[in-house]
């Protein structure tokens, strides 16, 4: 499950970096094959591998436990977007509070799943 989340998050960041290389006034279909090939192809490949790992995770875990874990990717993408200079995104209190709420939700789901296993 962790591999799927990490790869999916990395895919988002890679695709965004590739798309940032496309000037906004150019036709995407003309410039896409040359400018973004490495980042976008890498991101799409990471997504494919992420999906394979997700299928393995679904075979091992209940969906009600596994699916909320995907929200951890929001945290990873937010941190990557803020700390990767190529993406030049900003930190805000609103975004940070939202991320903390997601973390809290994942903790609740994890704890409720543990309680169910103990019964």
Helices and strands as residue ranges (DSSP letters): H 2-20, H 28-35, H 37-60, H 63-69, H 72-83, H 93-118
